[in-house]
Amino acid sequence: MKRFLYFTLFLSLLLTACGGSAPAEQQPAETAPPATDTPVPPTSTPLPTATDTPVPTDTAVPTITPTTGPIIIDDDFSADNGLFKCDFCKVSDGALLMGPYPTELKGNPYYTICSACGTATNYKMSVDTWFVDGASDRGFGLLLRENDGNLIDLEVSTWQVYGVWTYNPSLATTTEFKGWGAITDGWVEGWLKPGRAVNHVDVIMKTEGGQMTLTVTINDKGGRALNVESGSGNVGLLVGMHSLGVAFDNFHFEELP
C-alpha cells in the first residue's frame, strides 16, 4: 500500500518538475456588444420635396347687363355735331339757322328731326328761338311728334302769339291749307316777346291715367295744359312755312318714364 502511495507521490512530483500543471479553468471572453452606427447629424437642411400645386381655375365673371337710362340731349350749337340735318340748315355763330325755304303753294312745314332723341312718347323738350328774316306772319318752334309726315308742332311768332297744330300731308292741296288742324283755339296769346327777341319755349308730354297731356310754358311763365292724342314719334325743330328764316339755340330733350 505504502509502495503505491510513494509511487503516486513520485508521479505528482515528476509532473510538477516538468512544468506541467493542471490547466486553470478558462473564463469565457467578454463579448463586446455589436457596434451600432451612430447617426451622423445632417450637415445641411434637406431640400423639401416638390409637390404639384393645383392650377387655380378662372372665377366666372358675372355678366353685367347695362341698365338703359333715360335719353338726355343738350345742344348749344357751339359746333355742328350732326344732331340736326336738313336742307337750308346750318350751324353758325352758336345757333342753328333754318330757312328761308323756297315759296310753294301747299303750306308745307319744314322740320329737322333730333336723330339721337329716338322715338319719343313721354318727354321734356325746350329751346331758345328767334326770328331772323323773311315773312314775319308765320310760326316756328318745336316738332312735338312726327310719323311719315304726319305731325304735331308748337309754333311761336313775332306777333306774340303761339299755336299747337297738327298736319296731315295727305290732305294738303295747292289751293287751301287743308292739311293743318288746330289743337289750341288757333293762335293764342302767351307771354311772348315781339320781333327778333329771343323766346324760350318749354313743353312736357306726359301720359297719366290713359290720357296724354301737353303742357306749354313760354319764357318760364304760365303752363297751359292741352289734351292730345296718345302716341309716339320723332321730335325736333320746325319752320311752319316757306319764306321764313329763324334761329335756334340751347336745345334740350329729356325722356320721361
C-alpha positions in Angstrom: 0.0 0.0 0.0 2.8 2.4 1.1 4.6 1.5 -2.2 1.5 2.6 -4.2 1.3 5.9 -2.3 5.0 6.5 -2.8 4.5 5.9 -6.5 1.6 8.2 -6.7 3.6 10.9 -4.8 6.6 10.4 -7.1 4.5 10.8 -10.1 3.0 14.0 -8.9 6.4 15.5 -8.2 7.6 14.4 -11.6 4.8 16.2 -13.3 5.4 19.3 -11.3 9.1 19.3 -12.1 8.3 19.1 -15.7 6.2 22.3 -15.5 3.1 20.6 -16.0 0.1 21.6 -14.0 -3.5 21.2 -14.3 -4.8 23.9 -16.6 -6.8 26.5 -14.9 -10.4 26.7 -15.9 -10.7 29.4 -18.6 -13.3 32.1 -18.2 -15.2 32.8 -21.3 -14.0 36.1 -23.0 -16.3 39.0 -22.7 -18.1 39.6 -25.9 -18.4 43.3 -26.9 -21.9 44.3 -27.9 -22.1 44.6 -31.6 -21.3 48.1 -32.9 -24.2 50.2 -34.0 -24.0 53.1 -36.4 -24.2 56.4 -34.6 -26.4 58.7 -36.6 -24.4 61.5 -38.2 -26.2 64.8 -37.9 -27.0 66.3 -41.2 -24.6 68.9 -42.4 -27.4 70.7 -44.4 -31.1 71.1 -44.3 -32.7 68.6 -46.7 -34.4 70.2 -49.6 -38.2 70.0 -49.5 -39.8 67.6 -51.8 -41.5 69.5 -54.6 -45.2 68.8 -54.9 -47.5 69.9 -57.7 -49.6 72.9 -56.8 -53.0 72.8 -58.5 -53.5 75.5 -61.1 -56.3 77.9 -59.9 -59.3 77.9 -62.1 -60.7 81.1 -63.5 -63.5 82.6 -61.5 -66.5 83.1 -63.7 -67.0 86.8 -64.3 -70.7 87.8 -63.8 -72.3 89.1 -66.9 -73.2 92.8 -66.5 -76.3 93.9 -68.3 -76.3 97.7 -68.6 -79.4 99.4 -67.4 -80.9 101.5 -70.0 -81.3 105.1 -68.7 -83.4 107.9 -70.0 -82.2 109.7 -73.1 -81.0 113.2 -72.4 -79.8 115.5 -75.2 -78.3 119.0 -74.9 -77.0 121.0 -77.8 -75.8 124.6 -77.6 -74.8 124.6 -81.3 -71.3 125.8 -80.5 -70.3 123.3 -83.2 -72.1 121.2 -85.8 -72.3 117.8 -84.1 -74.6 116.3 -86.7 -77.6 116.1 -84.4 -79.9 118.0 -86.8 -79.7 117.7 -90.6 -81.9 119.3 -93.2 -81.9 121.4 -96.3 -81.4 125.1 -95.8 -79.9 124.5 -92.3 -76.5 125.4 -90.9 -74.8 125.9 -87.6 -73.4 129.4 -87.4 -72.3 131.7 -84.6 -73.5 129.3 -81.9 -77.0 128.8 -83.3 -78.8 126.6 -85.8 -80.2 128.6 -88.7 -83.2 127.3 -90.7 -84.6 128.8 -93.9 -85.8 130.8 -95.6 -87.3 128.0 -97.8 -88.5 128.5 -101.4 -92.0 129.6 -102.0 -94.6 126.8 -102.6 -98.4 126.7 -102.5 -99.4 123.9 -100.2 -98.2 125.5 -97.0 -95.9 122.6 -96.1 -94.0 122.7 -92.8 -90.2 122.2 -92.8 -88.6 120.3 -89.9 -85.4 118.7 -88.8 -85.5 115.6 -86.6 -83.4 115.1 -83.5 -81.5 112.0 -84.6 -80.4 111.0 -81.1 -83.8 111.6 -79.3 -85.3 108.3 -80.6 -89.0 107.6 -80.8 -90.4 109.8 -78.0 -93.5 109.2 -76.0 -93.2 110.9 -72.6 -90.6 113.7 -72.5 -89.5 117.2 -71.8 -88.2 119.5 -74.5 -87.2 123.1 -74.7 -85.3 125.6 -77.0 -84.5 129.3 -77.4 -85.7 130.6 -80.7 -86.0 133.9 -82.6 -86.9 135.4 -86.0 -84.1 136.2 -88.4 -85.6 137.3 -91.7 -88.3 136.7 -94.3 -92.1 136.7 -93.8 -93.0 137.5 -90.1 -96.6 136.4 -90.2 -96.0 132.7 -89.7 -94.8 130.4 -86.9 -91.7 128.4 -85.9 -90.7 126.2 -83.0 -90.8 122.6 -81.8 -91.7 119.5 -83.6 -93.6 117.5 -80.9 -94.3 114.3 -82.9 -93.8 113.1 -86.4 -94.7 109.9 -88.2 -94.5 109.6 -92.0 -95.0 113.3 -92.4 -98.0 113.5 -90.1 -97.1 115.7 -87.2 -97.9 117.8 -84.1 -96.0 121.0 -83.6 -95.8 124.1 -81.3 -95.2 127.4 -83.2 -94.5 130.9 -81.9 -94.5 134.0 -83.9 -93.2 137.6 -83.9 -96.7 138.8 -83.3 -96.6 137.5 -79.7 -99.0 134.6 -80.2 -98.4 130.8 -80.4 -100.4 127.8 -81.5 -100.3 124.0 -81.3 -101.1 122.4 -84.7 -101.5 119.1 -86.4 -100.5 118.5 -90.0 -101.6 115.7 -92.4 -99.8 115.8 -95.8 -102.4 113.7 -97.5 -105.0 116.5 -97.0 -102.8 119.3 -98.4 -103.8 120.9 -101.7 -102.4 123.7 -103.8 -105.4 125.9 -103.2 -106.2 125.6 -99.5 -104.2 124.7 -96.4 -106.4 121.7 -95.6 -103.5 119.7 -94.2 -103.5 121.8 -91.0 -105.6 121.4 -87.9 -105.6 123.3 -84.5 -105.2 121.8 -81.0 -105.3 125.3 -79.4 -108.0 127.7 -80.4 -106.0 128.9 -83.3 -103.3 131.4 -82.4 -103.4 132.4 -78.7 -101.5 134.9 -76.6 -98.9 133.8 -74.2 -96.0 135.8 -72.7 -94.1 136.1 -75.9 -91.6 138.8 -76.8 -92.0 140.6 -80.1 -89.9 141.0 -83.2 -86.4 139.5 -83.1 -86.3 139.0 -79.4 -85.3 135.5 -78.1 -88.2 133.4 -76.7 -87.7 130.3 -74.5 -90.2 127.6 -75.3 -90.7 124.6 -72.9 -93.0 121.6 -73.3 -93.8 118.4 -71.3 -95.6 115.5 -73.0 -96.9 113.0 -70.4 -99.4 110.2 -70.2 -101.3 109.7 -67.0 -104.4 107.6 -66.4 -104.5 106.8 -70.1 -104.6 110.4 -71.2 -101.7 112.2 -72.9 -101.3 115.8 -71.8 -99.1 118.5 -73.4 -98.0 121.3 -71.1 -96.7 124.5 -72.7 -94.6 127.1 -70.9 -93.4 130.3 -72.6 -90.4 132.3 -71.2 -90.9 130.4 -67.9 -94.4 131.7 -67.4 -97.8 130.1 -67.5 -98.1 126.4 -68.0 -101.1 125.7 -70.3 -102.2 122.0 -70.4 -103.8 120.6 -73.6 -105.1 117.1 -74.2 -103.6 115.4 -77.2 -104.0 112.1 -78.9 -101.8 109.4 -77.4 -98.8 108.3 -79.5 -95.1 108.5 -80.1 -92.8 109.6 -82.9 -89.8 111.7 -83.9 -89.2 115.1 -82.3 -87.1 118.1 -83.4 -87.3 121.7 -84.7 -89.6 123.3 -87.2 -90.3 126.2 -89.5 -94.0 126.4 -90.2 -94.0 127.6 -93.7 -91.8 128.8 -96.6 -90.1 132.2 -96.9 -89.2 132.4 -93.2 -85.7 132.3 -91.7 -85.3 131.6 -87.9 -82.6 130.6 -85.4 -82.5 128.0 -82.5 -80.2 127.7 -79.5 -79.9 125.7 -76.3 -81.9 122.7 -77.3 -82.8 120.2 -74.5 -84.6 116.9 -74.7 -85.2 114.5 -71.7 -87.0 111.3 -71.9 -89.6 110.7 -69.1 -90.9 107.4 -67.7 
